[in-house]
Structure formats: C-alpha cells, structure tokens
Amino acid sequence: MLDRWSEHPVRPVPLRCPASVAMAVVTLLIAIAARLTPLSSLLASGSARAFDFQVWRPLVFSLTTSSVISAVLTGLLLVLIGYQIEPMIGSVQFAFLYLLCGVGGSAAISLAGVLYSFEGSMCGLFGLMAASAVVKYVQKQDIRADIVLLTMFIIWAIVVGSNTWVADIGAVVVGAVSGWAWLQTRWSSYRRQLGAGLAVLAVCLVALVVTWVM
C-alpha cells in the first residue's frame, strides 16, 4: 500500500514578503538592543551637530522605533503592507524603497531643526503607503481611504506633541515621488528603475549635506 504522503508530498509555500519579514525582525532586534545598550545614540537621526556626516544614521532611520511595543506593531503593519506590495515590485526594490523613505524622513527633520529622533519606522510605512496611493491614483483607483489614513496619523502625531510628523511628511513626499518614478520606468530596464531610486536618494543626501555644512 502506497503512502499517501509520498504520492502528494507537502511542499513549503514560498514566503510572499521575505524583505518585509526580515526588516520587521531587524527593527525588533534594534528596539530590544536599544533598551540594553546605547544603540539609540548611535542610530538616532536629526539636526544635532554630533550627527553631521554620519551617513549611516539616515540610511537606517526607518529601522528605529521608540519602544519594543512600537517595533512589534510596526513590524506587523510592515508585513501586512509588504504582503500586498512586495510581490508586485520585488523584494529588493521594496526594501530599498522602505529605507529610502527613512532617508526622506531624516532629511525632513534635519531641515526642520529637530535635534534628535529614534522613531523612523513609521516613515517607511507612510512612504510605502504614499507610493502605493500614487500608483493606484494613476490606475484610476479610489485612494480616499489612503489619504484619510495618512492624514489621521500625521494629525495624531501633531496632537500628542510628537515631532515625528515632520519626518512622516518627508517620507510621504519621497514615497510619492518614488511611486511616480516607478510608474515612469516600470516597462524600462531594471537599470533605469535603479537609477530613478538612486536619483531620489541623491536629492535627500544633498539636502542633508546642506544642513551639515550650514
């Protein structure tokens, strides 16, 4: 008698959003380490003179959170968003866009004179939502829910007195521009898509350098 499991072997289902899961795990590990070590002082971003020309700060800003609970919630939201978006644009581009939106948020708080922030994870989420909204708008889909959700989060940050709303707006701008750039190059070569993303990154870094030298 044949074993029915040998006739119909169980094959693992490929993970739809490996980059989302990986970044969620890294964000949680950074949040835990920040509670036990001075890691927050090494990864925080802002306009403080001590942060000038420390390029790694804006590059990892979207992986920072103010608490372990915030890291868990952010990670869950990241996986939920990634489950929808990551398969469409690819894991590498998804991770790049998430980190790029963090750079945009870091540039915004540096330009606004915010001295110190270790709450960049929402920048990545807001940037992804903005990029998705731009794509849906061009495809003539309803984006009112996206706009309302982004607006509510930003207003809430202002009401509770958090300065992260400045970073969130910067991330939304970068996400929207990146979504538009992706639409312009999606039928072109991968090299052109990469070039568009690097161009947005260069603009953000130039804005940061301006704040560092002034």
N, C-alpha and C positions, 0 to 999 in steps of 0.2 A: 504494500500500500504506500503510495507516494505521500510525502509530507506536503500538506497544502501550503506551508510557508515557503517550501523550496520552489513550488510552482508559481507562487505570487510573492516574491521577495519584497520586503518593505524597504523602500529607498528613501533616504532622507530628503526632505523638501529643501531646496536651496533657499537661503535666507534672502529675503527681498531687499533688505536695507542694512547690509553689513556696516557701511560707513556710519549710519545713524547710531547703531548699537555701539560701535567702537567709540564714537565721540561721547555718547552718553556715559559709558563706563569710565572713560578718561576724566570727564567732568566730575563724576562722583569721587574718583580716586583723588583728584586735586582738592576737592572740597574737604575730604577726610584728612588729607595731609596738611592742609592749611590750618586745621584745628590743632594739630600736634606739632607743627613746625612753623618757622617764619616764612613759609612759602608765599603767603599773601603779599608780603612786602617785596618779593622778587617778581611776582607776576601781575601786580596791580598796574593799572594804566591811568594816565591823567596828565595834567599840566605841571606837576611838580618838577622843579629843576633837577632833582635827583634822577628823574626818569629820562632825561634828554639823551637821545641817540641810542637808547636801549631798545633796539628794534624788535626783540622778541616779545616785548610787552603787548604792543598792538596785535601781533600775529597770533597770540594765544588768548587774547582778551575774551573771545566768545566761549572759552572753556572755563571761565571763572564764575563762581557763584558766592553769594554771601553766607550760605549755610548748607549743611548736608541735606536738610529737607528741601531747600530750593534746588539743589542739584538733582535730587530724586524726581521732583516734579518736572524740572526742565528736561531731564532725560526721558521721561515718559512722553512729554509733548514732542520732543525731538524724534523719537521712534515713530510716533503716530503720524507726524508730518512726513518723515522720511519714507514711511511705508507707501505713501501716495506719490511723492515726488522723486525719490531716488531712482526707482526703476526707469523713469522716463528720461532722466538726464545722465544717468550713470553715477556710480559711487564716487569716482574721483572728482567729477565736476560738482557733485553735491557737497562733498567735504570741503572743496576749495571755496564754493560759494558761502558756506556756513562760516568758515574762518574769515573770508573776505568781508562779510557783513560785520564781524567783530572789529576788523581794522577800521571800517567806516565809523562804527560807534566810538572807537578810541580816538579817531581824528576829531569827531564832533565834540567830545568832552574836553579835548586838549585845546581846541579853538575857542570853546566857551569858557575856559579858565577853571574847569573843575579839577581840583588838585589830585584827587585820589578816588579810584573806584575799583572794586573787585566783584562787580556784578555784570559781567559782559555776556552771560549766556543768553539772556533774552534778546540781545542784539542779533545773534544768529537766527533765532526763531522768527523775530519780526522781519528780518531781511528775507528769509525764505518765503514767508507769507506774502511780502510785498512783491517779490519776483513772481510768485505763483499768480498773484492778482493781476499783474501786468499781462502775463501770458493769457489768462482767462479773459481779460478785457479785450485783447486783440482778437481772440477767438469768439467774441461776442457772447460770452457767458456772463451771468449775473455775479457781480463782485461786491454787492452792497453788504453782504454779511462779513466779508473780509475787511472792508473799510470800517464798519462799525466795531468789529472786534479789535482792530489795531488802535482805533481812536479811544475806545474804552480803556485799554491797557495803559496808553500814554497818559490819559486824563487821570487815571487812578494813581500812577506814579507821581504826578504833579500834586494831587490832593494829599497824599501821605507824606509829602515833603522830600521824596527821593530825587536825587539829581540824575538818576539813570535815564530819565525821559529824554534828556539831551542826546545821550548815546543811542537810545532807541530810534529817534528821528534820523540820526545819521545813518543807522543801519537800514532803515526803511528806504532812504534815498539811494543808498548803494545797492540794496536788493532790487529796487525798481529799475534802476539803470542797468543792472546786470541782467535782469529778465528781458528788458528790451534788446540788449546787445545779443543775448542768446537767440532771440527770435530772428535777428538780422543775419545770424551766422549758422543757424541750425542745419541748413542744407549745404553749407560750405564744408571745407575741410576741418578736421579737428584742430589743425594748426591755427586757423583763423579764430575758432572759438577760444582757444587758449590765449591768443593774442588779445582778444577783447577783454578777457578776465584780467590779464596782466596790465592792460591799459588802465582799467578801473583801479587796480591795486596801486599802480604808479601814482595816480592822481591823489589817492588817500595818503600815500607816503610823502608826497611832495607837500601836502597840507601839514603833515606832522613835522616835517623838516622846517617849515616856515615858523611853526611855534617853537621849535627847539633853538633856532638861531636868533629869534627876536628877543 
